[in-house]
Amino acid sequence: MELWIGAINLGLLYAFTAVGVFITFRIQNFPDITVDGSFTAGASTAAICIVSGVNPIIALILAFLTGSVAGMFTGLIHSKLKVNSLLAGILVMIGFYSINLHIMGKSNIPLLDKNDLFSMFRQISPSANPEILYSIVLTIIVLIFWSIISLFFKSDLGLSFRGTGNKPNYGICKWSER
């Protein structure tokens, strides 16, 4: 039974990656595989922060910002250097393999017996099965994330964000035609 719960937990964790890929491929119509490098960049940032004794929530925020920087690099390479979107994502993904090693300082950082995000929840109910506790926490986090994304795509900014994927020249004004 614990194997199935572990598989569900992994699915809940990878749901964030799936949403990111869905947004870039389907909504923005921008084939981007930066996520392969940015996901691990966030993980390496969080690992080095946790080993250094940083609060796990702050480590998670720093990991998010590191992944965002990877996406920003892809956007800048594509828009400013006029590199194909897929190639820009590949360049950033490959570049972040080396950057991840530089962030960590070595190829592996053991996190056993370190204070992580789930250890805070284990303190609340120490007798509970940890895998089931992880499932509950991850389900709540995914539902909150899903609600935020749904509200964003119903806002004015979200609608314009969706519109740019349908019409790539959206927002570009050619003054010479007026």
Secondary structure, 3 states (H helix, E strand, C coil): CHHHHHHHHHHHHHHHHHHHHHHHHHHCCCCCCCHHHHHHHHHHHHHHHHHCCCCHHHHHHHHHHHHHHHHHHHHHHHHHCCCCHHHHHHHHHHHHHHHHHHHHCCCCCCCCCCCCHHHHHHHHCCCCCHHHHHHHHHHHHHHHHHHHHHHHHHCHHHHHHHHHHHCCCCCCCCHHHC
